[in-house]
Amino acid sequence: MTGTSHDNGLRDTLHGVVAAALISAVAVSIPIIGFFALLLLPQPFIFYRLKLGRKQSVIIMGAALLMLFLIIGQLFADVAFLLGMMGLGVLMGEFIERGCRVEQVIAYACGAILAAGLILLFVYAAGLEMGVRELAADYIGRNLEKTLELYEKIGMSEASIQMLERSKGEITGILLRLSPALTATGLLFAGWINLLVGRRLLRRWQDRGELFEALNLWRAPEWLVWAVIAGIVLILIPGSVARFFGANALVVLMLVYFFQGIAVVAFYFEKKQVPQPFRWLIYAFIGIQQILLLVVVAIGFCDVWANFRRLQTPPDTPDAGP
């Protein structure tokens, strides 16, 4: 019996290594599709952290990176992103194991990855004898160049490409100023997506899905309204430092209220029994239309006072998602 259990554990570990390595290979080698692969990279690590434990999930992480190195044959610049997404999955599994609420699972895991990433960034910049700002500007500039090359390959008009070329400096400056918020929102969004994608698997496997019941009843803490007000006040204060903190805070809070807005939309889809294909069509439109994104954010923010779902008390197992 022990031998069979050991064989099953070894087989599961190998499956985890192969899955993580394949997703990582797609993430670093295929444009556009690679972005979605990177976004879902935490998924196998959540599952195998819960199934095999902390030690085996870390082994899977190391073995997957080694396999990827053997396949590609060189170290790659985006290894930090792969490590971050893998670590996000492991930590999310850790906090799910500890029985944390959904917003705690995402916030704690993302916070830990952000803190570790910031420390490594300062260490890496010091090793290169560069400032963190200079290093970030260089990275953003190189990625903008790659983006322009991709636009040329897919046939974007010459006029549009030239306009982007002329605006490259301004775009770099904006992205640099908002880089803390963009990094944080990227991690938060990845955590949210991976919980949504993995919830059915977690429901079926050892009844771990109880954390994700009543997904469309999630609401942000009411005190976050004061954070929004503080952010608005900061961006109105003259001086780059205050505006820097205010703008970054508002970007992160917009994502939080987007989650709440999507929960409201999902609630009424469920209440009106809207067919599943039509739901996903609407979600797709929301994802690609900026004005609809802002409408959903506004719905989430106004829900604090309007209480569109007529919720009497905050639910015991909060979450957000379609």
Order of alpha helices (4+ residues) and beta strands (2+ residues): alpha-alpha-alpha-alpha-alpha-alpha-alpha-alpha-alpha-alpha-alpha-alpha-alpha-alpha
